[in-house]
């Protein structure tokens, strides 16, 4: 028991060293991010919804640091809890003498203290991550005034780093994934760890979580069990929908009106998840709801795929609102090219006929009216 206590204490010491290393790395990354934000602020090029490639890499690095630190703390908490359970089991099989009870108490006391300390570490780390969600926004005016003069000195270095940003993003596909997710989902995506401490508001509601490997999952809240369930995810590496949502399709009347949205895209994944949420909560899900679902991606420039889909939905909604046009809309769309050819042929025939009539001395006339000839002394005209 004494040997196990020393081993756990050594692991706790290593965890504290890892957290100190995390704090140093986080400060280094945040300092780089603040420099870039100062440059964007000076040039007026900052866009919170569409950050530059270099800032995306730094945001992704900070997220990876938080993920790793939280995972280390949770692993230590698991070890401590196992130690407490093992000590309780050992106490049951031991003779309940005063010496054994005293030894057990001496062993459990540091475990409880370390477990409480680890819980405080985890809470502090999560609070810090919550406060630093918008890293550029925490930059005070004093920090900006101090760093605003640095870009002139470091501009060449920063410019060269910016030239290499595209190469870094190509090798770091996770940063690209974060960018695509932010464009398509905006602020609807949460870190996966947050769902362990966050309760849903309504039974059956769906929220989206981003995983450390870049996958995006749909989490549905079940009030009876009091927990979130993964109902499907979009794989970053395979670029397809997996899980129970992989077999879901949009309703036929909605699918027929939507063109250009691949069934393995992020937009389709979001749409089928929202449709499943509406079905579970007994809510309507038609063209208007689909448009509202994809509007966020269209506004945030999620790509031509989302923009085309949103405009197609608007057109379909307008046609449905006008019954007279709804019946002929499909015919007009399908026969558009053919009707143009027919109209052009008719126009060319009319032009040839007019030229031929003019050559014979007959005035051109409007279609459907009688021709008028030049007045001649034929005895019929006055």
C-alpha positions in Angstrom: 0.0 0.0 0.0 2.9 2.4 0.8 4.4 1.6 -2.6 1.1 2.3 -4.4 0.9 5.6 -2.5 4.4 6.7 -3.7 3.5 5.7 -7.3 0.4 7.8 -7.3 2.2 10.7 -5.7 4.8 10.5 -8.5 2.1 10.6 -11.1 0.5 13.6 -9.5 3.8 15.4 -9.6 4.2 14.6 -13.3 0.7 15.9 -14.0 1.6 19.2 -12.3 4.7 19.5 -14.4 2.6 18.8 -17.6 0.2 21.5 -16.6 3.0 24.0 -16.2 4.3 23.0 -19.6 0.8 23.5 -21.0 0.6 27.0 -19.5 3.9 28.0 -21.1 2.9 26.7 -24.5 -0.5 28.4 -24.2 1.2 31.7 -23.5 3.5 31.4 -26.4 0.7 30.6 -28.8 -1.5 33.4 -27.5 1.3 35.9 -27.8 1.7 34.9 -31.5 -2.1 35.2 -31.9 -2.1 38.7 -30.3 0.6 39.9 -32.7 -1.4 38.7 -35.7 -4.5 40.3 -34.3 -2.6 43.6 -33.8 -1.7 43.4 -37.5 -5.3 42.7 -38.6 -6.5 45.5 -36.3 -4.1 48.0 -37.7 -4.8 47.0 -41.3 -8.6 46.7 -40.7 -8.6 43.1 -42.1 -9.9 41.2 -39.1 -13.1 39.1 -39.6 -14.2 36.9 -36.7 -16.3 34.7 -39.0 -13.5 34.3 -41.6 -10.1 34.5 -39.9 -6.9 34.2 -41.9 -5.1 30.8 -42.4 -2.4 31.6 -39.8 -4.9 32.5 -37.2 -6.8 29.3 -37.9 -3.6 27.3 -37.2 -3.1 29.2 -33.9 -6.7 28.6 -32.8 -6.4 25.0 -33.6 -3.1 24.7 -31.6 -4.8 26.2 -28.6 -7.7 23.8 -28.8 -5.3 20.9 -29.1 -3.5 22.1 -25.9 -6.7 22.3 -24.0 -7.8 18.8 -25.2 -4.5 17.3 -24.1 -4.5 19.0 -20.7 -8.1 18.0 -19.9 -7.4 14.4 -21.0 -4.3 14.2 -18.7 -6.3 15.5 -15.7 -9.2 13.1 -16.3 -6.8 10.1 -16.6 -5.3 11.0 -13.2 -8.8 11.3 -11.7 -9.6 7.8 -13.0 -6.4 6.5 -11.4 -7.3 8.1 -8.1 -10.8 6.8 -8.2 -9.6 3.3 -8.9 -7.2 3.6 -5.9 -10.0 4.5 -3.6 -12.2 1.6 -4.8 -9.3 -0.8 -4.4 -8.6 0.5 -0.9 -12.2 0.1 0.1 -12.2 -3.5 -1.2 -9.0 -4.2 0.7 -10.5 -2.8 3.9 -13.4 -5.3 3.6 -11.1 -8.3 3.5 -8.7 -7.0 6.1 -9.1 -7.6 9.8 -10.8 -4.5 11.2 -8.1 -3.8 13.7 -7.0 -0.4 14.8 -3.6 -0.7 13.0 -5.1 -1.7 9.6 -7.8 1.1 9.8 -5.1 3.7 10.6 -3.0 2.5 7.7 -6.0 2.6 5.3 -6.9 6.1 6.5 -3.3 7.3 5.9 -3.5 5.8 2.4 -7.0 7.3 1.5 -6.4 10.8 2.8 -3.8 11.8 0.2 -5.9 10.1 -2.5 -8.9 12.2 -1.6 -6.8 15.4 -1.4 -5.2 14.7 -4.8 -8.7 13.9 -6.3 -10.0 17.2 -5.0 -7.0 19.0 -6.4 -7.4 17.3 -9.8 -11.1 18.4 -9.9 -10.1 21.9 -9.1 -7.5 21.8 -11.9 -10.0 20.6 -14.4 -12.6 23.2 -13.4 -10.0 25.9 -13.6 -8.9 24.7 -17.0 -12.5 24.6 -18.3 -13.2 28.1 -16.9 -10.0 29.4 -18.6 -11.0 27.8 -21.9 -14.5 29.3 -21.6 -13.1 32.8 -20.9 -10.6 32.5 -23.8 -13.2 31.4 -26.4 -12.6 34.6 -28.4 -8.9 35.1 -28.0 -8.6 38.3 -29.9 -11.4 39.9 -27.8 -9.4 39.5 -24.6 -6.6 41.7 -26.0 -6.8 45.0 -24.0 -6.1 48.4 -25.4 -2.8 48.5 -23.4 -1.7 45.2 -24.9 -2.6 46.5 -28.4 -0.7 49.7 -27.9 2.3 47.7 -26.8 2.2 45.3 -29.7 1.1 47.7 -32.4 4.6 49.0 -32.8 6.0 45.4 -33.0 4.6 44.5 -36.4 6.8 47.1 -38.1 9.9 45.4 -36.7 8.5 41.9 -37.3 6.6 42.6 -40.5 9.1 40.8 -42.8 9.1 37.8 -40.5 5.4 37.8 -40.2 5.0 38.2 -43.9 7.2 35.2 -44.6 5.2 33.2 -42.1 2.1 34.2 -43.9 3.6 33.0 -47.2 4.1 29.6 -45.6 0.7 29.5 -44.1 -0.9 27.7 -47.1 1.7 25.0 -47.0 1.2 24.5 -43.3 -2.6 24.3 -43.7 -2.2 21.7 -46.5 -0.3 19.5 -44.1 -2.5 20.3 -41.1 -5.9 19.2 -42.4 -7.5 19.7 -39.0 -7.2 23.4 -39.4 -9.0 23.2 -42.7 -11.7 21.1 -41.0 -12.2 23.7 -38.3 -12.5 26.4 -41.0 -15.1 24.4 -42.9 -17.1 23.6 -39.7 -17.1 27.2 -38.7 -18.3 28.3 -42.1 -21.1 25.7 -42.2 -22.2 25.7 -38.6 -21.1 29.0 -37.1 -21.5 29.1 -33.4 -23.7 25.9 -33.3 -20.7 23.7 -32.7 -19.4 22.9 -29.2 -16.3 21.2 -27.9 -17.0 17.5 -27.2 -15.9 17.7 -23.5 -18.5 20.4 -22.9 -21.3 17.8 -23.3 -20.2 16.0 -20.1 -21.2 19.0 -18.0 -24.0 20.6 -20.1 -27.6 19.6 -19.9 -30.1 20.0 -22.7 -33.1 22.3 -22.5 -35.7 20.2 -24.3 -36.1 16.4 -24.8 -34.9 15.4 -28.2 -33.0 18.5 -29.1 -29.8 18.1 -31.2 -26.5 19.9 -30.8 -23.2 19.4 -32.7 -19.8 18.6 -31.2 -16.4 18.7 -32.8 -14.0 15.9 -31.8 -10.2 16.2 -31.3 -9.6 14.3 -34.6 -11.8 16.7 -36.6 -14.9 14.6 -36.8 -18.3 16.3 -36.2 -21.0 14.5 -34.3 -24.7 15.1 -33.7 -25.6 14.8 -30.0 -29.2 14.3 -29.0 -30.5 15.0 -25.5 -32.7 12.4 -23.8 -34.5 13.8 -20.8 -35.3 10.4 -19.3 -31.7 9.3 -19.2 -30.3 12.7 -18.5 -27.5 12.4 -21.0 -26.5 13.1 -24.6 -26.4 10.3 -27.2 -24.3 10.3 -30.4 -26.8 9.7 -33.2 -24.2 10.0 -36.1 -21.1 11.8 -37.1 -19.4 13.2 -40.2 -16.0 11.7 -40.7 -13.2 14.1 -41.5 -10.9 11.5 -43.0 -13.5 9.6 -45.0 -15.6 12.7 -45.8 -18.9 10.9 -45.3 -21.7 10.5 -42.8 -21.5 7.6 -40.5 -23.6 6.2 -37.7 -27.4 6.1 -37.6 -27.7 9.3 -39.6 -25.9 7.7 -42.6 -29.1 5.9 -43.6 -31.3 9.1 -43.2 -32.4 11.1 -46.2 -34.3 14.3 -46.5 -38.0 14.0 -47.2 -38.9 13.4 -50.8 -40.7 16.7 -51.3 -37.7 18.6 -49.8 -35.1 16.5 -51.6 -36.7 17.2 -55.0 -36.5 20.9 -54.5 -32.8 20.9 -53.4 -30.2 20.5 -56.1 -26.4 20.6 -55.8 -26.1 19.4 -52.1 -24.0 16.2 -51.9 -25.3 13.6 -49.6 -22.0 13.3 -47.8 -21.4 17.0 -47.3 -21.5 18.9 -44.0 -24.6 20.7 -45.1 -26.5 17.5 -45.8 -25.3 16.1 -42.4 -26.7 19.2 -40.6 -29.9 19.0 -42.6 -30.7 15.3 -41.8 -29.8 15.9 -38.1 -32.2 18.8 -37.9 -34.9 16.8 -39.7 -34.4 14.0 -37.1 -34.6 16.5 -34.3 -37.9 17.9 -35.7 -39.3 14.4 -36.1 -38.5 13.5 -32.5 -39.9 16.7 -31.1 -42.9 16.5 -33.4 -42.0 19.8 -35.2 -42.5 20.6 -38.8 -39.6 20.4 -41.2 -40.2 21.7 -44.7 -38.5 24.0 -47.1 -38.6 27.0 -44.7 -37.0 25.0 -41.9 -34.4 23.7 -44.3 -33.6 27.2 -45.5 -33.2 28.4 -41.9 -31.0 25.4 -41.2 -28.6 26.2 -44.1 -28.8 30.0 -43.8 -26.0 30.1 -41.3 -23.6 28.4 -43.7 -24.7 30.6 -46.6 -24.2 33.8 -44.6 -20.8 32.7 -43.4 -19.7 31.8 -47.0 -19.7 28.0 -46.5 -19.0 27.6 -50.2 -20.9 27.6 -53.4 -22.6 24.4 -52.3 -24.5 26.0 -49.4 -25.2 29.2 -51.4 -26.7 27.4 -54.3 -28.8 25.3 -52.0 -30.1 28.3 -50.1 -31.1 30.1 -53.3 -32.7 27.0 -54.7 -34.8 26.7 -51.6 -35.9 30.3 -51.8 -37.0 29.8 -55.4 -38.9 26.7 -54.5 -40.6 28.4 -51.6 -41.7 31.3 -53.8 -43.1 29.0 -56.4 -45.0 27.0 -53.9 -46.5 30.3 -52.6 -47.8 31.0 -56.1 -50.0 28.1 -57.1 -50.4 29.3 -60.7 -46.7 29.3 -61.2 -46.0 26.1 -59.2 -47.6 23.9 -61.8 -45.6 25.3 -64.7 -42.4 25.9 -63.0 -40.8 22.5 -63.7 -42.0 22.6 -67.3 -40.5 26.1 -67.8 -37.2 24.9 -66.3 -36.9 21.7 -68.3 -38.1 23.2 -71.6 -36.2 26.4 -71.2 -33.5 25.6 -73.8 -36.0 24.1 -76.3 -38.3 27.1 -76.0 -35.4 29.5 -76.7 -34.6 27.6 -79.9 -38.2 27.6 -81.1 -38.5 31.4 -80.4 -35.3 32.1 -82.2 -36.4 30.1 -85.3 -39.7 31.9 -85.4 -38.0 35.3 -85.2 -35.7 34.4 -88.0 -38.6 33.3 -90.2 -40.4 36.5 -89.5 -37.4 38.5 -90.4 -36.9 36.6 -93.7 -40.6 37.1 -94.5 -40.4 40.8 -93.9 -37.3 41.2 -96.1 -39.0 39.2 -98.9 -42.2 41.3 -98.6 -40.3 44.5 -98.6 -38.5 43.4 -101.7 -41.8 42.9 -103.5 -43.0 46.4 -102.6 -45.3 45.4 -99.8 -45.0 47.2 -96.5 -44.1 45.2 -93.4 -47.0 44.4 -91.2 -47.7 43.2 -87.7 -48.6 39.5 -87.3 -52.3 39.1 -87.3 -53.1 42.3 -89.2 -54.1 42.8 -92.9 -51.3 44.1 -95.2 -51.5 47.7 -96.4 -50.3 48.4 -99.9 -49.0 51.7 -101.3 -51.7 54.0 -102.7 -51.8 53.8 -106.4 -54.3 55.2 -108.9 -56.3 52.0 -109.5 -59.7 53.6 -109.4 -60.5 51.9 -106.1 -58.9 54.5 -103.8 -60.1 58.0 -103.5 
